Amino acid sequence: MACIYPEKFAFIGKEIANVVVDSAAAEAKQYGLPEGRGAAVLAGMKFVLGHRIWEDPYYSGISTTLRDPLPADGADRLRQLLLRAGEREL
């Protein structure tokens, strides 16, 4: 996180950053995302875009993707989430 957004990391500190990572890991499991990679993506999104990003109407595609029942597996859901976030590859 310190490499992604050093100013914000300096502001929130390591302890809060760990809380973000821990909550992202629990949420990744809840949404069926792959262990490790899914948590890392959610933690990065929470850190950069806000800790309740899935409830932000500006980013409604993220919530839709996480709650979509169609992806057969977590890797597919993560791929779709990254596409919604603007990434080209996993």
Buried (B, 14 or more C-beta within 10 A) or exposed (E): BEEEBEEEBEEBEEEBBEEBBEBBBEBBBEBBBBEEBBBBBBBBBBBEBEBEBBEEEEBEEBBEBBEEEEBEEBBBBBBBBBBBBEEEEE
